Each structure stands twice: as C-alpha cells, then as structure tokens.
C-alpha cells in the first residue's frame, strides 16, 4: 500500500489532520497497520495514543495508555513558572504526579540551573517519564521516584513545586470520549475532584522553601475551591493564570 492510499483510508476514519499526522510519522505503512489505525480512529482513540507521540512546549514526548497525553492547557503552567525564573541561578523543582514528565522536562529545558525530582504513584507512568527524561538528555537533572502526594518525603526543600493532579469529579458528564483511553487514576479525584489538592496542600508545606512557589493546574470553575483549600492549610494565594481560552487554569501560591 502506498502512502496516498493509506492517507485516504485514515482520512475517512479520523479526518485529514489525523491522517496527516499518522502518515508523517509512518512514511512506510502496511495495509494491515493502516486498517488497524483506522479502526482505532473510528473508536475515538486520540492520535497521540496511536503513534505514541505528542508535542508539548516545542518538545516531543513519548506517551501511551498509562499516561495522560500532554495538553496545550498545561503549557500555561510551564509559562507561569518560566516567567518567574528569568534570572540565572540554581533552583530545585518537585513535580508531583509527573505522568509523562512533560512539565518538569519542559521546565528543565527552558530554565538554566533547574534540576529536581518527579514523582508518581503509577509505576507504569514512571516508566514513560523515565523514557522521556532519557530521550531529552535530562538524566543528570531529573530524578524519577515512585511515591504519592501524601507519602513523599525529602531531606531537601524545593524552590518550585508543580502539579497537574487528577481533578475531575467522578461521574462528571462533561468528560469527552477521548478520556476513556486515559488512565482513570490520572483523571478522577475524590471530594468532587478536589481530593488531590487537599493532599498536596497539606504535604507540600513540608517540602517547599520559605520563599518558594507552588504552581497548580486546575479544572474549569475550581479556582475558588482550590484557593480555599490552600489558604486553610496556611498557603498565601499569589495569582491566577488564564489559558488561551481565557479560563482560570493555573493557581500560584507561596508560604
């Protein structure tokens, strides 16, 4: 099968954009693989899950069924940290719930002197993060550790803590069809989607320097609730960052 025939089949299954991305990634593609990819597209599987690749902040990341695909909304978090780190100096960062590792990798690539630790409670996700850290040449800057928001302890304190935790309420009808291909552990949280923020707010106090900052991605309409949670645990709300759609997407706190 030539590439034009494959393109036509994939376009009919998932649209022109999906067909273009898949055929660019697979310059030589068999009939069997084309039919299989078309089947996955008709089921609604995101293209990134099919080709195991997603670009984020100008970097290519490996992704699979064990992680969320990096999303443009999360670039808002990366940009919020970068604009606070314009001066060159050594800084330590902790990424809580790293998934693919896209946040900490993008930051270490764009901020001089930054190094740190990425944690996740999913060993399968950590395998993906390790692969991306290696592929991007960041093994000397980033340590990958198996832990969750509550159990993680460290003798050192961090200048920066970042997290894109699970924040969707169980049973939320607004979740799109593509989410069924993502790990539920990375999507849903207890207490109407706020459970992870409660855990982070309580534990991260012991992990951050007195002049450090924590940056959190949040869901639509959650800002007022997350602010209340963090203020309850003694954090000071600093600012909110909006995504490209004008939605409150990132909250920044300090002690």
KOLBA-346729 format. One record per residue (C-alpha): residue in one letter; z, y, x. Coordinates in Angstrom, 3 decimals. Layout:
<rs>
['A',[Z,Y,X]] ...
</rs>
This chain:
<rs>
['X',[0.000,0.000,0.000]] ['X',[-0.911,3.417,1.378]] ['X',[1.416,6.398,1.196]] ['X',[-0.559,8.120,-1.585]] ['X',[-0.248,5.091,-3.857]] ['X',[3.481,4.919,-3.148]] ['X',[3.803,8.630,-3.891]] ['X',[2.119,8.226,-7.280]] ['X',[4.413,5.369,-8.313]] ['X',[7.558,7.170,-7.159]] ['X',[6.498,10.415,-8.822]] ['X',[6.101,8.666,-12.160]] ['X',[9.584,7.204,-11.778]] ['X',[11.556,10.162,-10.474]] ['X',[9.405,13.281,-10.247]] ['X',[7.444,14.977,-7.497]] ['X',[10.449,16.127,-5.456]] ['X',[11.955,12.636,-5.265]] ['X',[8.576,11.158,-4.361]] ['X',[8.054,13.711,-1.603]] ['X',[11.485,13.161,-0.032]] ['X',[11.238,9.368,-0.086]] ['X',[7.719,9.197,1.316]] ['X',[8.526,11.717,4.049]] ['X',[11.479,9.551,5.050]] ['X',[9.383,6.361,4.868]] ['X',[5.986,7.024,6.442]] ['X',[5.160,3.331,6.078]] ['X',[6.356,1.840,2.816]] ['X',[5.616,-1.590,1.377]] ['X',[4.655,-2.333,-2.207]] ['X',[7.919,-4.229,-2.738]] ['X',[10.063,-1.404,-1.424]] ['X',[8.143,1.166,-3.469]] ['X',[8.716,-0.803,-6.675]] ['X',[12.406,-1.191,-5.794]] ['X',[12.829,2.531,-5.132]] ['X',[11.036,3.348,-8.384]] ['X',[13.438,1.046,-10.224]] ['X',[16.432,2.869,-8.706]] ['X',[14.967,6.263,-9.625]] ['X',[14.494,5.188,-13.242]] ['X',[18.158,4.138,-13.316]] ['X',[19.078,7.675,-12.251]] ['X',[20.194,6.966,-8.700]] ['X',[20.176,10.145,-6.573]] ['X',[17.524,10.229,-3.871]] ['X',[20.170,10.624,-1.158]] ['X',[21.699,7.299,-2.167]] ['X',[18.292,5.639,-1.926]] ['X',[17.332,6.941,1.510]] ['X',[20.932,7.158,2.787]] ['X',[20.431,10.721,3.960]] ['X',[21.446,14.196,2.779]] ['X',[21.136,17.555,4.487]] ['X',[24.184,19.826,4.447]] ['X',[24.562,23.181,6.180]] ['X',[21.484,22.503,8.305]] ['X',[22.674,19.065,9.431]] ['X',[21.523,15.612,8.358]] ['X',[24.256,13.241,7.179]] ['X',[24.232,9.527,6.521]] ['X',[25.562,8.673,3.055]] ['X',[25.932,5.573,0.922]] ['X',[27.642,4.212,-2.195]] ['X',[31.078,4.622,-0.604]] ['X',[30.949,8.417,-0.372]] ['X',[30.005,11.460,-2.378]] ['X',[26.729,12.965,-1.272]] ['X',[27.247,16.363,0.391]] ['X',[26.568,19.099,-2.176]] ['X',[25.395,22.708,-1.874]] ['X',[28.533,23.908,-3.698]] ['X',[30.647,22.629,-0.807]] ['X',[28.775,24.866,1.619]] ['X',[30.800,27.690,0.044]] ['X',[33.906,26.180,1.626]] ['X',[32.240,25.917,5.031]] ['X',[31.098,29.537,4.876]] ['X',[34.593,30.712,3.871]] ['X',[36.101,29.127,6.984]] ['X',[33.368,30.321,9.343]] ['X',[33.721,33.966,8.337]] ['X',[37.448,33.771,9.155]] ['X',[36.768,32.340,12.629]] ['X',[34.428,34.834,14.266]] ['X',[36.452,35.272,17.466]] ['X',[36.172,32.555,20.090]] ['X',[39.423,30.651,20.592]] ['X',[40.711,27.114,20.390]] ['X',[41.654,26.032,16.880]] ['X',[42.810,22.785,15.284]] ['X',[41.498,21.625,11.916]] ['X',[42.544,18.923,9.460]] ['X',[40.080,17.640,6.864]] ['X',[41.937,15.917,4.017]] ['X',[39.717,13.430,2.177]] ['X',[36.764,13.723,4.533]] ['X',[34.263,11.382,2.839]] ['X',[31.020,11.661,4.814]] ['X',[32.720,14.063,7.212]] ['X',[30.252,16.787,6.273]] ['X',[32.805,19.617,6.082]] ['X',[34.579,19.081,9.392]] ['X',[31.327,18.238,11.179]] ['X',[29.588,21.382,9.931]] ['X',[32.568,23.481,10.961]] ['X',[32.894,21.960,14.431]] ['X',[29.173,22.548,14.960]] ['X',[29.454,26.217,13.993]] ['X',[32.855,27.346,15.291]] ['X',[33.442,27.477,19.039]] ['X',[36.683,25.868,20.190]] ['X',[37.276,23.931,16.971]] ['X',[38.496,20.328,17.027]] ['X',[40.710,18.204,14.848]] ['X',[41.334,15.250,12.586]] ['X',[39.591,13.913,9.481]] ['X',[41.484,11.589,7.128]] ['X',[40.541,9.500,4.121]] ['X',[42.257,6.674,2.260]] ['X',[38.970,4.818,1.830]] ['X',[38.178,2.698,4.880]] ['X',[34.596,2.397,3.657]] ['X',[34.247,6.187,3.581]] ['X',[35.738,6.440,7.065]] ['X',[33.003,4.138,8.359]] ['X',[30.464,6.645,7.058]] ['X',[32.352,9.578,8.592]] ['X',[32.529,7.822,11.968]] ['X',[28.782,7.244,11.882]] ['X',[28.124,10.929,11.191]] ['X',[30.559,12.120,13.857]] ['X',[28.785,9.912,16.384]] ['X',[25.273,10.885,15.260]] ['X',[26.122,14.579,15.556]] ['X',[27.696,14.224,19.001]] ['X',[31.190,15.203,17.859]] ['X',[33.272,12.230,19.008]] ['X',[35.152,14.389,21.539]] ['X',[36.025,16.983,18.903]] ['X',[36.857,14.913,15.804]] ['X',[39.304,12.047,15.364]] ['X',[38.954,9.843,12.283]] ['X',[42.168,8.441,10.800]] ['X',[42.992,6.230,7.830]] ['X',[45.561,7.944,5.593]] ['X',[46.010,9.689,2.260]] ['X',[47.247,13.120,1.186]] ['X',[50.885,12.003,0.973]] ['X',[51.369,9.629,3.911]] ['X',[49.591,11.543,6.664]] ['X',[51.960,12.869,9.331]] ['X',[51.209,14.695,12.561]] ['X',[53.229,15.980,15.509]] ['X',[50.824,18.894,15.860]] ['X',[50.231,21.622,13.313]] ['X',[46.837,22.915,12.299]] ['X',[45.267,26.370,12.157]] ['X',[42.900,25.268,9.400]] ['X',[43.187,22.680,6.649]] ['X',[40.196,21.944,4.441]] ['X',[39.804,19.658,1.456]] ['X',[37.311,18.791,-1.230]] ['X',[39.584,16.402,-3.130]] ['X',[38.852,14.465,-6.319]] ['X',[39.293,16.969,-9.148]] ['X',[37.609,15.571,-12.261]] ['X',[39.724,14.651,-15.277]] ['X',[39.482,11.017,-16.339]] ['X',[37.152,10.798,-19.337]] ['X',[35.504,14.183,-18.704]] ['X',[32.235,14.084,-20.663]] ['X',[30.614,16.767,-18.508]] ['X',[30.105,14.380,-15.579]] ['X',[26.380,13.797,-15.096]] ['X',[24.626,10.448,-14.934]] ['X',[24.269,10.533,-11.147]] ['X',[28.063,10.366,-10.780]] ['X',[28.070,6.708,-11.814]] ['X',[26.627,5.970,-8.367]] ['X',[29.540,7.735,-6.633]] ['X',[32.903,6.122,-5.826]] ['X',[35.384,6.888,-8.609]] ['X',[38.154,7.340,-6.051]] ['X',[36.337,10.432,-4.758]] ['X',[35.722,11.917,-8.209]] ['X',[38.676,11.454,-10.518]] ['X',[42.298,12.553,-10.255]] ['X',[45.389,12.213,-12.413]] ['X',[47.086,15.034,-14.319]] ['X',[43.860,16.370,-15.833]] ['X',[42.172,16.426,-12.436]] ['X',[44.985,18.295,-10.675]] ['X',[46.925,15.403,-9.167]] ['X',[45.357,15.608,-5.712]] ['X',[46.103,19.329,-5.457]] ['X',[49.769,18.649,-6.175]] ['X',[49.898,16.095,-3.361]] ['X',[48.123,18.395,-0.911]] ['X',[50.225,21.445,-1.803]] ['X',[53.423,19.521,-1.142]] ['X',[52.472,17.684,2.053]] ['X',[50.212,20.217,3.783]] ['X',[53.131,22.666,4.132]] ['X',[54.414,20.441,6.930]] ['X',[51.042,20.325,8.669]] ['X',[49.933,23.943,8.929]] ['X',[50.858,26.693,11.370]] ['X',[52.691,29.729,10.009]] ['X',[49.553,31.849,10.327]] ['X',[47.195,29.053,9.278]] ['X',[44.994,28.836,6.192]] ['X',[44.073,26.102,3.754]] ['X',[40.680,26.086,2.029]] ['X',[40.163,24.045,-1.142]] ['X',[37.123,23.272,-3.221]] ['X',[37.907,23.317,-6.948]] ['X',[36.205,22.390,-10.193]] ['X',[34.976,24.754,-12.890]] ['X',[37.862,26.501,-14.652]] ['X',[40.560,25.119,-12.351]] ['X',[41.399,28.189,-10.265]] ['X',[44.339,29.439,-12.354]] ['X',[45.944,25.983,-12.439]] ['X',[45.494,25.263,-8.726]] ['X',[46.887,28.685,-7.823]] ['X',[49.982,27.993,-9.907]] ['X',[50.464,24.612,-8.223]] ['X',[50.249,26.034,-4.722]] ['X',[52.444,29.029,-5.488]] ['X',[55.047,26.660,-6.928]] ['X',[55.178,24.877,-3.573]] ['X',[55.544,28.146,-1.668]] ['X',[51.973,28.984,-0.727]] ['X',[50.544,32.516,-0.912]] ['X',[47.193,32.911,-2.639]] ['X',[44.812,34.917,-0.457]] ['X',[41.393,34.925,-2.133]] ['X',[38.757,33.075,-4.134]] ['X',[35.179,32.435,-3.029]] ['X',[32.356,32.053,-5.552]] ['X',[29.422,29.668,-5.170]] ['X',[25.773,30.662,-5.586]] ['X',[26.114,30.322,-9.370]] ['X',[28.966,32.833,-9.425]] ['X',[31.585,30.152,-10.188]] ['X',[35.013,30.187,-8.549]] ['X',[34.536,27.341,-6.056]] ['X',[36.951,27.800,-3.139]] ['X',[40.559,28.938,-3.030]] ['X',[42.223,30.142,0.182]] ['X',[45.982,30.022,0.727]] ['X',[48.403,30.726,3.563]] ['X',[52.135,30.340,4.038]] 
</rs>
